[in-house]
Amino acid sequence: MDFKNWVTAPTLKKVVCQHADAQKYVVTDVLTPGKEYEVKNETEEFIFIIDNTGKVGGYYKTYFE
């Protein structure tokens, strides 16, 4: 899947954010705990969603249910 088309690509599934407590990065501005996000792509370690900015971002799977 071409990353340039992820915004318009069909949603694979939906996930709910569990927390936004990051040790290394600031994610509280782009993730809201309890909010449901559309998954556009997924790897073993990361999940790519449309975040609060309206753009596709990659985050560790530990933030989501």
N, C-alpha and C positions, 0 to 999 in steps of 0.2 A: 504494500500500500504506500503510495506516494504521500509524504508528510505535508506537502503543499495543499492537498485536498482533504485533510482530516476535518477541517471545520464543517465542510459540507457533506462529508461521508456519513453513511447511516450509522446510527448508534449501535454498538455491540451489546451493551447492557448498561444498567444504571447502578451506581454505588452510592452509599451514604458515608459522609465524612465522619469518622469517630472522634478525632481530635486534631488540633493544629499546633500541638506542642512539639516544636522541632528543636533539636539540640544544636544543629549546625546552621540551618537556614531559617529565614523569616518567611513563614507561610501564612501567618495570621491575616495578612492583607488580602490573600487570594483564596483561602479556604475557610469555610464556615462550618463548624461542627454541627451535625444534625441535618445539613443540607444535602440533597440528592444531586449527583452530577452524572452527566452522560459520558460514557467511556467511548473514546474514539479509536484507541489502540492499546495493546497490552503486551508487556514482555514478562520475563520471569521476575524481575525486581521492580519494575516501574509500571505505572498505569498513566495513560495520557487522557486527560479530561479537558472539557471546556470549563475553565475556572471562573471566578468572580469578575475577572477583567474582560471576559468574552473571547479570550484567545485560548488556544490549546497549550496546556502545560503538562510537563511530566513530573510525577510525584511518586515517592515510595509507596508501596502497597500498604504499609503499616498504618497509614492515615485513614484507611477506608475499611468498611465491613465487607 
